[in-house]
Amino acid sequence: MTRRQDLQHHRHSLHEIRNILNAMKTLAYMESRKLSTFLDSQHKVVEGLTEVAADFISFHPEALPETMEATPVYLLIGTERGFCGDFNQAVIRHTEQSLKAHPSMQPTLIVVGRKLYNLMQDDMHVFARIDGPSVVEEVPAILDRAVEALADLQAQHTVISLYSVYHSGEEGIVTKKLLPPFEHNRQQSPRFPYPPILNLPPKRFLFDLTEQYLFAALHELLYTSLIEENHRRMIHLEGAVKHLDNLSDELTQQFNVLRREEIIEEIEVILLNTGNLDDDWHKRK
């Protein structure tokens, strides 16, 4: 009886855990759907700014800053929460492989996401550790802290080059150069016969455009990483729920076997008692 009660209690606990994990999976799905809308809009904004920059630079390549030796800064995007497999470990592995290709490079790291920066406690290259977003509404505050860290670095170094390492869906983990931007447009030929009409000097226009581009690109990559994080979380939790369902089924079978054994024992006791009553009745006759 005690073992059957233990199994019943264990099965009840698994059922409660299963409901919690299933609720987390549902929340991850809802967040992914919400993020997809934000991400589509952000893609269009970044594409629009990139096209404007390409057209502008094709007529004013002199506005681009001269190539100078810059301090490399890597913005690593991880997760604030768990239940997403090796998401953060993969970011670390990709970063290490990228840096091995440039052994003389001593990068400065800005790490976003508690689960990621907890894995990098002993890394001396980490300049700033920033808590990551759990939902899309937290992204602007995270970006403010990242921009503050970049401003502190710019105060210490004359020129920095900014790269971001993040999960990008089907593309896997990517390293994207954010600063200085638009360098690949330096030799691009004009698409239009006439230059754009500007109300600002070309260099000032490019500076303002770079600010807008960086703001939009950072939003885009954080949205992209967050939607991939939730996708990984859904897959991970779905596997956990299925495992709990299988375990619960096994416990139910064991529970039923024990219950059948108890019923058989009860029937045997009843039959034994019935036999004793028959013997007593015959003796009295």
Secondary structure in CASP SS format (residue, H / E / C, confidence):
PFRMAT SS
TARGET T0000
AUTHOR 0000-0000-0000
METHOD secondary structure of the structure
MODEL  1
M C 1.00
T H 1.00
R H 1.00
R H 1.00
Q H 1.00
D H 1.00
L H 1.00
Q H 1.00
H H 1.00
H H 1.00
R H 1.00
H H 1.00
S H 1.00
L H 1.00
H H 1.00
E H 1.00
I H 1.00
R H 1.00
N H 1.00
I H 1.00
L H 1.00
N H 1.00
A H 1.00
M H 1.00
K H 1.00
T H 1.00
L H 1.00
A H 1.00
Y H 1.00
M H 1.00
E H 1.00
S H 1.00
R H 1.00
K H 1.00
L H 1.00
S H 1.00
T H 1.00
F H 1.00
L H 1.00
D H 1.00
S H 1.00
Q H 1.00
H H 1.00
K H 1.00
V H 1.00
V H 1.00
E H 1.00
G H 1.00
L H 1.00
T H 1.00
E H 1.00
V H 1.00
A H 1.00
A H 1.00
D H 1.00
F H 1.00
I H 1.00
S H 1.00
F H 1.00
H C 1.00
P H 1.00
E H 1.00
A H 1.00
L C 1.00
P C 1.00
E C 1.00
T C 1.00
M C 1.00
E C 1.00
A C 1.00
T E 1.00
P E 1.00
V E 1.00
Y E 1.00
L E 1.00
L E 1.00
I E 1.00
G C 1.00
T C 1.00
E C 1.00
R C 1.00
G C 1.00
F C 1.00
C C 1.00
G C 1.00
D C 1.00
F H 1.00
N H 1.00
Q H 1.00
A H 1.00
V H 1.00
I H 1.00
R H 1.00
H H 1.00
T H 1.00
E H 1.00
Q H 1.00
S H 1.00
L H 1.00
K H 1.00
A C 1.00
H C 1.00
P C 1.00
S C 1.00
M C 1.00
Q C 1.00
P C 1.00
T E 1.00
L E 1.00
I E 1.00
V E 1.00
V E 1.00
G C 1.00
R H 1.00
K H 1.00
L H 1.00
Y H 1.00
N H 1.00
L H 1.00
M H 1.00
Q C 1.00
D C 1.00
D C 1.00
M C 1.00
H C 1.00
V E 1.00
F E 1.00
A E 1.00
R E 1.00
I E 1.00
D C 1.00
G C 1.00
P C 1.00
S C 1.00
V C 1.00
V H 1.00
E H 1.00
E H 1.00
V H 1.00
P H 1.00
A H 1.00
I H 1.00
L H 1.00
D H 1.00
R H 1.00
A H 1.00
V H 1.00
E H 1.00
A H 1.00
L H 1.00
A H 1.00
D H 1.00
L H 1.00
Q H 1.00
A H 1.00
Q H 1.00
H C 1.00
T C 1.00
V C 1.00
I E 1.00
S E 1.00
L E 1.00
Y E 1.00
S E 1.00
V E 1.00
Y E 1.00
H E 1.00
S C 1.00
G H 1.00
E H 1.00
E H 1.00
G C 1.00
I E 1.00
V E 1.00
T E 1.00
K E 1.00
K E 1.00
L E 1.00
L E 1.00
P C 1.00
P C 1.00
F C 1.00
E H 1.00
H H 1.00
N H 1.00
R C 1.00
Q C 1.00
Q C 1.00
S C 1.00
P C 1.00
R C 1.00
F C 1.00
P C 1.00
Y C 1.00
P C 1.00
P C 1.00
I C 1.00
L C 1.00
N C 1.00
L C 1.00
P C 1.00
P H 1.00
K H 1.00
R H 1.00
F H 1.00
L H 1.00
F H 1.00
D H 1.00
L H 1.00
T H 1.00
E H 1.00
Q H 1.00
Y H 1.00
L H 1.00
F H 1.00
A H 1.00
A H 1.00
L H 1.00
H H 1.00
E H 1.00
L H 1.00
L H 1.00
Y H 1.00
T H 1.00
S H 1.00
L H 1.00
I H 1.00
E H 1.00
E H 1.00
N H 1.00
H H 1.00
R H 1.00
R H 1.00
M H 1.00
I H 1.00
H H 1.00
L H 1.00
E H 1.00
G H 1.00
A H 1.00
V H 1.00
K H 1.00
H H 1.00
L H 1.00
D H 1.00
N H 1.00
L H 1.00
S H 1.00
D H 1.00
E H 1.00
L H 1.00
T H 1.00
Q H 1.00
Q H 1.00
F H 1.00
N H 1.00
V H 1.00
L H 1.00
R H 1.00
R H 1.00
E H 1.00
E H 1.00
I H 1.00
I H 1.00
E H 1.00
E H 1.00
I H 1.00
E H 1.00
V H 1.00
I H 1.00
L H 1.00
L H 1.00
N H 1.00
T H 1.00
G H 1.00
N H 1.00
L H 1.00
D H 1.00
D H 1.00
D H 1.00
W H 1.00
H H 1.00
K H 1.00
R H 1.00
K C 1.00
END
